[in-house]
């Protein structure tokens, strides 16, 4: 297609990536990946803070069950991901 007023010719070299910028807008400015290590660290920090919330002035233990349960789910997800990432595919 020839250059027109609507689409001027671009003489710059195009960066070829396997990521479509329509699907991943952040690929346009250079970052389009995930950071699994950061997500794992964040999950552990959140799990520790949930367990720390069990210390408090509440009388019932239902809150403690939910806090510890959600923390266990987060730690379980991190451990599962750790085992799956070590397994060769």
N, C-alpha and C positions, 0 to 999 in steps of 0.2 A: 504494500500500500504506500503510495507516495505521501510525502509530508504535505499537510494542508494547514490552514490557519487554525483549525480546531485541534489538530494533532501535529505540533511542530516536530521537526526531525531532531533526534537526540543523538549527539555524536559521542556521548560518554559511554564508557564500557559498562555493560550491564552485569550486575552480580547475579550469577546463576546459583540458585538454591533449590532444594527439593521441597521447600515449604511455600505454599500458596499464600500470598499476603492477604487475599480475600478471606481465607479461613483463619489466619493467625496475623492480626494486624501488627503485633510487636515485631514480627520478622522484618518489617520495613526498616526499623532502626537498629537491627543487628542482633537482637536477643529473641529467640523463639523456643527455648527449651524449658525443661523443668529442672528443679533443683531438688532431687530426692533426698540428699543429705540434710538440707535445710528443713524439709518437711519432716524427716525423722526426728531431728533435734527438737523441732517445734512440738511434735506430738509427745515426746518425752517430757518436755517442760510443762505442757498443759496437763499431762497425767500427774506429774508431781504436784502441780498447784491444786488439782482436784483432790488428791489425797491430803494435802495440807489443809484444805477446807473442812476436813472432818473434825479438826480441832476448833471448837467454838462453844458458844453458849446455848446451843439448841438442845432440847430435851429428847426429842424422838430420834430413833435410829434409822428411820426410813430414808432420810437424807443421806446418811452415811452409806447405806446400801447402794443408792444410786450413784453417789460420787465415786465410790470404790469400783462399782461395776463399769462405769464409763471409763475410768482410768485403766481398768484391766482390758477393756476392749481396745483402747488406743495402744497399749503396750503389746497386746496380741497382734494387732495389725502391723506394728513395727517389726516384731519378731518374725511374723510370717513373711513379710517383704524381705527381711534380711536373709532368711533361708532360701526363698525363691531366687533372690539375686545371686546367691552363691552357687546355685545348681546350674551346671552347664546345659545349654539348650541344644 
